[in-house]
Amino acid sequence: MKIITITLNPAIDKSTRIETVAPEKKLRCEKPVFEPGGGGINVSRAIKKLGGESCAWFLAGGHTGEKLGELLHHEGVSFRKFSCQESTRENLIVFEVSSRQEYRFGMPGPQISEPEWRQLLQALEDLEEVPEFVIASGSNPPGVPDDFYAKVAELASKKGFKLVVDTSGAALMKAAGKGIYLLKPNLNELAALANKEVISAQEQEDLATQVLEEGKSQVLVVSLGPRGAMLASKEGFDYVVPPTVKQESAVGAGDSMVGAMVLKLQENWPLSDVIRYGVAAGTAATMTPGSELCRKQDVDSIYQWLKARR
């Protein structure tokens, strides 16, 4: 498999709709939809929806862990499950029809022991067929050290695969500079990577250049929210502004973007097209309800629109 994703804190995302959210009342929800979730798992799901293949590696336990594997199997996503003692978490996404607001309730992950998280590092170390890309995405559950992604980055240098990291906080800061191919920070995370408290629009190119020159990553794709994304590499800068679309849910937009970009990187697309396909996928994901992620026809349509406006 040329693409492997790693998810330490997967989830089952349960989404539903309700007319109005109100306190102290019995709220009648619509029939829930259950979908596999968590950073790397959503990346693998997006890659599958876009016609590609990857293998999703994740820690899972309990009945919810079994259910997670069933859901992935149903979607045709290849996976490798690593067992943990405690049960995989469930998240709840509630869409309020009257206000068109979305409420996202993220539950804490299970407590992970050192032997449990070390399984994944050992499996990467033991790989005989080295993947082209490894995508480490999402938060760390309790018990996993902040330097876990840094340890994956050290293996990337040793084994020769390209590492893409999409995380935040201490996990991001400790991984940067350890041999990462691509990081996808937002503006606040870019400021932190450059040892700044805050960042202005006028500074973002200078700070991105500083992060690249310090060797914290070879390529940066900086999320700019509704303004799209900025690509920074040794070739310079590129900005991509998405079209205005009717938004249903923001769940999985960033993961769809990462999946689309790595799929096209693996197909040797130029970076300027890679970021446009990524922005197209992220935008398309906001057009679908709950945690459905992107639809290929929407991605292709938005991508053509973006290409025409270069």
Salt bridges, closest charged atoms under 4 A:
GLU30 OE1 - ARG17 NE 3.75
GLU35 OE2 - ARG45 NH2 3.40
GLU53 OE2 - LYS48 NZ 2.81
GLU66 OE2 - LYS81 NZ 3.05
GLU75 OE1 - ARG45 NE 2.93
GLU114 OE2 - ARG118 NE 2.71
GLU125 OE2 - LYS158 NZ 2.62
ASP147 OD2 - LYS151 NZ 3.55
ASP166 OD2 - LYS184 NZ 4.00
GLU214 OE1 - LYS216 NZ 3.16
ASP238 OD2 - ARG276 NH1 2.81
GLU248 OE2 - ARG100 NH2 3.14
GLU267 OE1 - LYS264 NZ 3.02
ASP273 OD1 - ARG310 NH1 2.72
GLU292 OE2 - ARG295 NE 2.69
ASP300 OD2 - LYS296 NZ 2.78
